[in-house]
Amino acid sequence: MVVLLCLGVVAGYALGGLLTARTVFRRGRERFLRAGGARAAADERRVGTFERQERQQTEAFALCAGALWPVALPVLALHGLVGAVALDRGRPAESAAARPDPREVASRIEELERELQLGPHAGPAHRPVEQRALGGRPAGGRGPAGVAPSGGPRYPEQRAGAARSRYPRSV
């Protein structure tokens, strides 16, 4: 009898955790989709962004809330009150004014990428990496081996060895 009672308590706790985790995940996903200005939950671009960027964090938070469902459930039920009192979300006019329009942000990012030639606007590299490292000189245009274009030693060990040879070694 006691074993059945214990199994029932564990099963009830697991069921409560599962339902809480599903609810928290669903709310987090919907909140992300709404925050991006999506008109419908099926906006493919926002859903793809959620899957790539936010899904793991939302799942982790949902699992933690599911494991601690006796605490999380009252917080979910009183979400508005907790948000207004504990998190100071009582002034929606100020928060709406502080957030820029997502379309304006996307257009500004696109403009900056175009100016800096990043992302889809990146052009092909004009010079190979070796030439950029040598200051634009072709690989065959180097001076004697071990000598930098400035005429000094090319490798730091050469400079350090020369400096060490000036001073006597103490035993």
KOLKOLLO-824272 format. One record per residue: z, x, y of N, C-alpha, C in turn; residue number from 1; residue in three letters. Coordinates in steps of 0.05 Angstrom, whole numbers, plus 5000, padded with zeros to 4 digits. Example, Ala and Ser with C-alpha at 12.3 -4.5 7.8 and 13.67 -1.06 7.14 Angstrom:
<mimis>
{{5156, 5264, 4886}, {5156, 5246, 4910}, {5156, 5264, 4934}, 1, ALA};
{{5142, 5257, 4955}, {5143, 5273, 4979}, {5157, 5258, 5001}, 2, SER};
</mimis>
This chain:
<mimis>
{{5000, 5016, 4976}, {5000, 5000, 5000}, {5000, 5017, 5025}, 1, MET};
{{5017, 5038, 5025}, {5018, 5056, 5048}, {4992, 5072, 5051}, 2, VAL};
{{4980, 5079, 5029}, {4955, 5094, 5030}, {4933, 5077, 5042}, 3, VAL};
{{4932, 5051, 5035}, {4912, 5033, 5047}, {4917, 5030, 5077}, 4, LEU};
{{4942, 5028, 5085}, {4949, 5026, 5113}, {4940, 5051, 5128}, 5, LEU};
{{4945, 5074, 5117}, {4936, 5099, 5130}, {4906, 5101, 5132}, 6, CYS};
{{4892, 5094, 5110}, {4863, 5094, 5111}, {4852, 5074, 5131}, 7, LEU};
{{4865, 5051, 5133}, {4857, 5031, 5153}, {4861, 5041, 5182}, 8, GLY};
{{4883, 5055, 5187}, {4888, 5066, 5214}, {4867, 5088, 5220}, 9, VAL};
{{4861, 5105, 5201}, {4841, 5127, 5206}, {4814, 5114, 5210}, 10, VAL};
{{4806, 5095, 5194}, {4780, 5082, 5197}, {4779, 5067, 5224}, 11, ALA};
{{4800, 5054, 5232}, {4800, 5041, 5258}, {4798, 5061, 5281}, 12, GLY};
{{4811, 5083, 5278}, {4810, 5104, 5299}, {4781, 5115, 5300}, 13, TYR};
{{4769, 5120, 5277}, {4742, 5130, 5276}, {4722, 5110, 5288}, 14, ALA};
{{4725, 5085, 5281}, {4708, 5064, 5292}, {4711, 5061, 5322}, 15, LEU};
{{4735, 5062, 5332}, {4740, 5061, 5360}, {4727, 5085, 5375}, 16, GLY};
{{4730, 5108, 5362}, {4717, 5132, 5374}, {4687, 5131, 5375}, 17, GLY};
{{4676, 5121, 5353}, {4647, 5118, 5352}, {4636, 5099, 5373}, 18, LEU};
{{4649, 5075, 5375}, {4640, 5056, 5395}, {4644, 5066, 5423}, 19, LEU};
{{4666, 5080, 5428}, {4671, 5091, 5455}, {4650, 5112, 5462}, 20, THR};
{{4644, 5130, 5442}, {4625, 5151, 5447}, {4597, 5140, 5453}, 21, ALA};
{{4589, 5119, 5438}, {4563, 5106, 5443}, {4562, 5094, 5471}, 22, ARG};
{{4584, 5081, 5479}, {4584, 5068, 5505}, {4583, 5089, 5527}, 23, THR};
{{4599, 5110, 5524}, {4599, 5131, 5545}, {4572, 5144, 5547}, 24, VAL};
{{4559, 5150, 5524}, {4533, 5162, 5525}, {4512, 5144, 5538}, 25, PHE};
{{4513, 5118, 5530}, {4494, 5099, 5542}, {4498, 5097, 5572}, 26, ARG};
{{4523, 5095, 5581}, {4528, 5094, 5610}, {4519, 5119, 5624}, 27, ARG};
{{4524, 5142, 5613}, {4515, 5167, 5625}, {4485, 5170, 5628}, 28, GLY};
{{4471, 5161, 5607}, {4442, 5162, 5607}, {4431, 5143, 5628}, 29, ARG};
{{4441, 5118, 5629}, {4432, 5099, 5649}, {4438, 5108, 5677}, 30, GLU};
{{4462, 5120, 5681}, {4469, 5130, 5708}, {4450, 5152, 5716}, 31, ARG};
{{4442, 5170, 5698}, {4423, 5191, 5705}, {4396, 5180, 5712}, 32, PHE};
{{4387, 5161, 5696}, {4361, 5149, 5702}, {4361, 5134, 5728}, 33, LEU};
{{4382, 5120, 5735}, {4384, 5105, 5760}, {4387, 5124, 5784}, 34, ARG};
{{4401, 5146, 5780}, {4405, 5165, 5802}, {4379, 5178, 5812}, 35, ALA};
{{4360, 5180, 5794}, {4334, 5192, 5801}, {4315, 5172, 5814}, 36, GLY};
{{4324, 5148, 5818}, {4307, 5128, 5831}, {4288, 5115, 5812}, 37, GLY};
{{4293, 5116, 5786}, {4275, 5104, 5766}, {4277, 5074, 5769}, 38, ALA};
{{4254, 5061, 5770}, {4254, 5032, 5773}, {4261, 5019, 5746}, 39, ARG};
{{4252, 5031, 5725}, {4258, 5020, 5698}, {4270, 5043, 5681}, 40, ALA};
{{4286, 5035, 5662}, {4298, 5055, 5644}, {4277, 5070, 5628}, 41, ALA};
{{4253, 5059, 5626}, {4232, 5072, 5610}, {4213, 5090, 5626}, 42, ALA};
{{4222, 5099, 5650}, {4206, 5117, 5666}, {4204, 5143, 5650}, 43, ASP};
{{4180, 5149, 5640}, {4176, 5171, 5621}, {4184, 5198, 5632}, 44, GLU};
{{4179, 5203, 5658}, {4185, 5229, 5669}, {4215, 5233, 5671}, 45, ARG};
{{4230, 5213, 5680}, {4259, 5215, 5681}, {4272, 5217, 5654}, 46, ARG};
{{4261, 5203, 5634}, {4271, 5204, 5607}, {4267, 5232, 5596}, 47, VAL};
{{4244, 5244, 5601}, {4238, 5271, 5592}, {4257, 5291, 5605}, 48, GLY};
{{4262, 5287, 5631}, {4281, 5305, 5645}, {4309, 5302, 5634}, 49, THR};
{{4317, 5278, 5628}, {4343, 5274, 5616}, {4345, 5288, 5589}, 50, PHE};
{{4324, 5285, 5572}, {4325, 5297, 5546}, {4326, 5328, 5548}, 51, GLU};
{{4312, 5340, 5567}, {4312, 5369, 5569}, {4337, 5380, 5582}, 52, ARG};
{{4348, 5366, 5603}, {4368, 5378, 5619}, {4396, 5367, 5615}, 53, GLN};
{{4399, 5342, 5610}, {4425, 5329, 5612}, {4436, 5319, 5585}, 54, GLU};
{{4419, 5317, 5565}, {4428, 5304, 5540}, {4451, 5318, 5527}, 55, ARG};
{{4451, 5345, 5526}, {4472, 5359, 5513}, {4499, 5355, 5527}, 56, GLN};
{{4499, 5356, 5553}, {4524, 5352, 5568}, {4534, 5324, 5564}, 57, GLN};
{{4516, 5305, 5565}, {4524, 5277, 5562}, {4535, 5272, 5534}, 58, THR};
{{4522, 5284, 5514}, {4532, 5281, 5486}, {4560, 5293, 5483}, 59, GLU};
{{4563, 5317, 5495}, {4589, 5330, 5492}, {4611, 5313, 5506}, 60, ALA};
{{4605, 5303, 5529}, {4625, 5287, 5543}, {4631, 5261, 5527}, 61, PHE};
{{4610, 5249, 5516}, {4614, 5224, 5500}, {4630, 5230, 5475}, 62, ALA};
{{4626, 5252, 5462}, {4642, 5259, 5439}, {4671, 5264, 5446}, 63, LEU};
{{4676, 5277, 5468}, {4703, 5281, 5477}, {4717, 5254, 5484}, 64, CYS};
{{4702, 5237, 5497}, {4713, 5211, 5504}, {4718, 5195, 5479}, 65, ALA};
{{4700, 5198, 5459}, {4704, 5183, 5433}, {4728, 5193, 5418}, 66, GLY};
{{4733, 5220, 5419}, {4756, 5231, 5405}, {4782, 5222, 5419}, 67, ALA};
{{4781, 5218, 5445}, {4804, 5210, 5460}, {4802, 5181, 5469}, 68, LEU};
{{4791, 5164, 5452}, {4786, 5137, 5460}, {4810, 5121, 5469}, 69, TRP};
{{4834, 5126, 5459}, {4857, 5110, 5469}, {4862, 5115, 5499}, 70, PRO};
{{4854, 5139, 5509}, {4857, 5145, 5537}, {4831, 5136, 5552}, 71, VAL};
{{4808, 5142, 5540}, {4783, 5136, 5553}, {4777, 5107, 5556}, 72, ALA};
{{4785, 5090, 5538}, {4779, 5062, 5539}, {4790, 5048, 5563}, 73, LEU};
{{4816, 5052, 5570}, {4826, 5040, 5595}, {4812, 5051, 5620}, 74, PRO};
{{4805, 5077, 5620}, {4791, 5088, 5643}, {4763, 5075, 5645}, 75, VAL};
{{4749, 5071, 5623}, {4723, 5057, 5624}, {4726, 5029, 5634}, 76, LEU};
{{4747, 5015, 5625}, {4751, 4987, 5634}, {4758, 4986, 5663}, 77, ALA};
{{4772, 5005, 5673}, {4780, 5005, 5701}, {4764, 5025, 5717}, 78, LEU};
{{4739, 5029, 5710}, {4723, 5050, 5722}, {4720, 5047, 5752}, 79, HIS};
{{4716, 5023, 5762}, {4713, 5019, 5790}, {4738, 5026, 5806}, 80, GLY};
{{4761, 5017, 5795}, {4786, 5023, 5808}, {4793, 5053, 5807}, 81, LEU};
{{4788, 5065, 5784}, {4793, 5094, 5782}, {4775, 5110, 5800}, 82, VAL};
{{4750, 5101, 5801}, {4730, 5115, 5819}, {4738, 5112, 5848}, 83, GLY};
{{4747, 5089, 5856}, {4754, 5085, 5884}, {4780, 5099, 5892}, 84, ALA};
{{4800, 5098, 5875}, {4826, 5110, 5881}, {4827, 5139, 5875}, 85, VAL};
{{4822, 5147, 5851}, {4826, 5175, 5843}, {4803, 5193, 5852}, 86, ALA};
{{4779, 5183, 5852}, {4756, 5200, 5858}, {4745, 5195, 5886}, 87, LEU};
{{4757, 5178, 5901}, {4749, 5172, 5929}, {4720, 5165, 5932}, 88, ASP};
{{4711, 5146, 5915}, {4684, 5136, 5917}, {4683, 5109, 5931}, 89, ARG};
{{4701, 5104, 5948}, {4702, 5078, 5961}, {4683, 5074, 5984}, 90, GLY};
{{4670, 5095, 5993}, {4652, 5092, 6016}, {4623, 5097, 6008}, 91, ARG};
{{4609, 5076, 5999}, {4582, 5080, 5990}, {4562, 5086, 6012}, 92, PRO};
{{4567, 5078, 6037}, {4549, 5084, 6059}, {4547, 5114, 6064}, 93, ALA};
{{4569, 5128, 6064}, {4569, 5157, 6068}, {4555, 5171, 6046}, 94, GLU};
{{4560, 5164, 6021}, {4548, 5178, 5998}, {4518, 5173, 5998}, 95, SER};
{{4509, 5149, 6005}, {4480, 5143, 6006}, {4467, 5159, 6028}, 96, ALA};
{{4480, 5163, 6050}, {4469, 5179, 6072}, {4468, 5208, 6065}, 97, ALA};
{{4487, 5218, 6049}, {4488, 5246, 6042}, {4466, 5253, 6021}, 98, ALA};
{{4457, 5235, 6005}, {4437, 5241, 5985}, {4409, 5237, 5996}, 99, ARG};
{{4393, 5258, 5993}, {4365, 5254, 6003}, {4349, 5238, 5982}, 100, PRO};
{{4327, 5228, 5992}, {4309, 5213, 5974}, {4297, 5231, 5953}, 101, ASP};
{{4298, 5224, 5928}, {4288, 5242, 5907}, {4258, 5248, 5910}, 102, PRO};
{{4242, 5230, 5921}, {4214, 5236, 5925}, {4210, 5257, 5947}, 103, ARG};
{{4227, 5256, 5968}, {4225, 5277, 5989}, {4233, 5304, 5977}, 104, GLU};
{{4254, 5305, 5961}, {4262, 5330, 5948}, {4240, 5341, 5931}, 105, VAL};
{{4227, 5324, 5915}, {4206, 5333, 5897}, {4182, 5343, 5913}, 106, ALA};
{{4175, 5330, 5935}, {4153, 5340, 5952}, {4160, 5366, 5965}, 107, SER};
{{4185, 5369, 5974}, {4193, 5395, 5986}, {4193, 5417, 5966}, 108, ARG};
{{4202, 5412, 5941}, {4200, 5433, 5920}, {4171, 5440, 5915}, 109, ILE};
{{4154, 5420, 5913}, {4125, 5426, 5909}, {4114, 5443, 5932}, 110, GLU};
{{4121, 5437, 5956}, {4112, 5452, 5979}, {4122, 5481, 5978}, 111, GLU};
{{4147, 5485, 5972}, {4158, 5512, 5970}, {4145, 5528, 5947}, 112, LEU};
{{4141, 5515, 5924}, {4127, 5528, 5902}, {4099, 5537, 5910}, 113, GLU};
{{4085, 5520, 5925}, {4058, 5526, 5933}, {4059, 5550, 5952}, 114, ARG};
{{4078, 5550, 5971}, {4080, 5573, 5990}, {4087, 5599, 5977}, 115, GLU};
{{4106, 5598, 5958}, {4115, 5622, 5944}, {4099, 5629, 5920}, 116, LEU};
{{4079, 5612, 5913}, {4062, 5615, 5890}, {4078, 5618, 5865}, 117, GLN};
{{4095, 5598, 5860}, {4112, 5596, 5836}, {4103, 5573, 5820}, 118, LEU};
{{4112, 5572, 5795}, {4108, 5550, 5777}, {4078, 5545, 5773}, 119, GLY};
{{4068, 5521, 5775}, {4040, 5515, 5770}, {4021, 5528, 5791}, 120, PRO};
{{4032, 5536, 5813}, {4015, 5548, 5835}, {4014, 5578, 5833}, 121, HIS};
{{4026, 5590, 5813}, {4026, 5619, 5810}, {3999, 5629, 5803}, 122, ALA};
{{3990, 5649, 5817}, {3963, 5661, 5812}, {3966, 5683, 5792}, 123, GLY};
{{3944, 5694, 5783}, {3945, 5716, 5764}, {3955, 5741, 5778}, 124, PRO};
{{3968, 5758, 5762}, {3978, 5783, 5774}, {3954, 5800, 5781}, 125, ALA};
{{3955, 5811, 5805}, {3933, 5827, 5816}, {3932, 5855, 5803}, 126, HIS};
{{3955, 5866, 5797}, {3956, 5893, 5786}, {3974, 5893, 5762}, 127, ARG};
{{3968, 5910, 5743}, {3986, 5912, 5719}, {4013, 5922, 5727}, 128, PRO};
{{4032, 5917, 5710}, {4060, 5924, 5716}, {4063, 5954, 5721}, 129, VAL};
{{4048, 5971, 5705}, {4050, 6000, 5708}, {4041, 6008, 5735}, 130, GLU};
{{4020, 5996, 5746}, {4010, 6003, 5772}, {4030, 5995, 5794}, 131, GLN};
{{4043, 5972, 5790}, {4062, 5964, 5810}, {4086, 5982, 5810}, 132, ARG};
{{4094, 5992, 5787}, {4117, 6011, 5786}, {4110, 6037, 5798}, 133, ALA};
{{4085, 6045, 5798}, {4076, 6071, 5809}, {4068, 6068, 5838}, 134, LEU};
{{4072, 6045, 5850}, {4065, 6041, 5878}, {4035, 6036, 5882}, 135, GLY};
{{4022, 6025, 5861}, {3994, 6017, 5865}, {3975, 6038, 5856}, 136, GLY};
{{3984, 6061, 5848}, {3966, 6083, 5839}, {3957, 6077, 5810}, 137, ARG};
{{3932, 6083, 5803}, {3923, 6079, 5776}, {3936, 6099, 5757}, 138, PRO};
{{3937, 6093, 5732}, {3951, 6109, 5712}, {3939, 6138, 5711}, 139, ALA};
{{3914, 6142, 5715}, {3902, 6168, 5714}, {3906, 6185, 5739}, 140, GLY};
{{3915, 6173, 5760}, {3918, 6187, 5786}, {3945, 6200, 5790}, 141, GLY};
{{3959, 6205, 5769}, {3985, 6218, 5771}, {3982, 6248, 5776}, 142, ARG};
{{4002, 6259, 5787}, {4002, 6288, 5791}, {4009, 6302, 5765}, 143, GLY};
{{4019, 6327, 5767}, {4027, 6342, 5743}, {4049, 6328, 5729}, 144, PRO};
{{4051, 6332, 5703}, {4072, 6319, 5686}, {4099, 6326, 5697}, 145, ALA};
{{4116, 6307, 5699}, {4144, 6311, 5707}, {4147, 6313, 5737}, 146, GLY};
{{4126, 6308, 5753}, {4128, 6309, 5782}, {4122, 6282, 5793}, 147, VAL};
{{4139, 6273, 5810}, {4136, 6247, 5823}, {4114, 6249, 5844}, 148, ALA};
{{4102, 6227, 5853}, {4081, 6228, 5874}, {4091, 6241, 5900}, 149, PRO};
{{4117, 6241, 5905}, {4127, 6254, 5929}, {4129, 6284, 5926}, 150, SER};
{{4125, 6295, 5902}, {4126, 6324, 5898}, {4152, 6334, 5886}, 151, GLY};
{{4173, 6317, 5886}, {4199, 6325, 5875}, {4199, 6319, 5845}, 152, GLY};
{{4222, 6325, 5832}, {4224, 6319, 5804}, {4223, 6289, 5799}, 153, PRO};
{{4209, 6281, 5778}, {4205, 6253, 5772}, {4230, 6240, 5759}, 154, ARG};
{{4244, 6254, 5742}, {4265, 6243, 5727}, {4292, 6252, 5738}, 155, TYR};
{{4312, 6234, 5739}, {4338, 6241, 5750}, {4352, 6264, 5736}, 156, PRO};
{{4346, 6268, 5709}, {4358, 6290, 5695}, {4349, 6316, 5706}, 157, GLU};
{{4325, 6317, 5715}, {4315, 6342, 5726}, {4330, 6349, 5752}, 158, GLN};
{{4335, 6330, 5769}, {4350, 6335, 5793}, {4378, 6342, 5787}, 159, ARG};
{{4391, 6328, 5768}, {4418, 6334, 5761}, {4421, 6361, 5748}, 160, ALA};
{{4402, 6369, 5731}, {4403, 6395, 5718}, {4401, 6417, 5739}, 161, GLY};
{{4384, 6413, 5759}, {4381, 6433, 5780}, {4407, 6436, 5796}, 162, ALA};
{{4420, 6413, 5801}, {4445, 6414, 5816}, {4467, 6427, 5800}, 163, ALA};
{{4467, 6423, 5773}, {4488, 6435, 5757}, {4484, 6465, 5754}, 164, ARG};
{{4460, 6474, 5755}, {4455, 6503, 5751}, {4464, 6519, 5775}, 165, SER};
{{4468, 6507, 5798}, {4477, 6521, 5822}, {4507, 6528, 5820}, 166, ARG};
{{4522, 6513, 5806}, {4551, 6517, 5805}, {4559, 6529, 5779}, 167, TYR};
{{4576, 6550, 5779}, {4585, 6562, 5753}, {4602, 6542, 5737}, 168, PRO};
{{4600, 6544, 5712}, {4615, 6527, 5694}, {4642, 6539, 5689}, 169, ARG};
{{4663, 6523, 5692}, {4690, 6533, 5687}, {4698, 6526, 5659}, 170, SER};
{{4713, 6543, 5646}, {4720, 6539, 5618}, {4748, 6528, 5616}, 171, VAL};
</mimis>
